[in-house]
Amino acid sequence: MNFWTIVDIGLAVVLLYVLLRYQKSIYKFVGEVKVELDKCAWPWDPNLTGFKKFKELRDSTVVVILSVILLAGFVTSSDWILTHLVGFLTGTGLASTHDALAPAH
């Protein structure tokens, strides 16, 4: 037996002890979780089958993805506009930076 085998056995014994020691609490917790999950409104109709079952879920996912894309576009555009506006007003804009880095002829 090498070191890691002994460590694995030790961890298995500790895990088994914890599971047996807290068995009632674990069963109670899982039961409460099941009760709470039954109260949830799931985004699909249980009477439908196939892809029709997940129509609301799919539609909601599309709305979220489009919202994220639009928000990313707005933030990017705002950043670009404000960067150029502040650079223009202070004279430290991207154009002056590019001119300074350009090689002299």
Secondary structure, DSSP 8 states (H G I E B T S, - for coil): --HHHHHHHHHHHHHHHHHHHTHHHHHHHHHHHHHHHHHS--SS-TT--GGGGGHHHHHHHHHHHHHHHHHHHHHHHHHHHHHHHHHHHHT-SHHHHHHHHS---
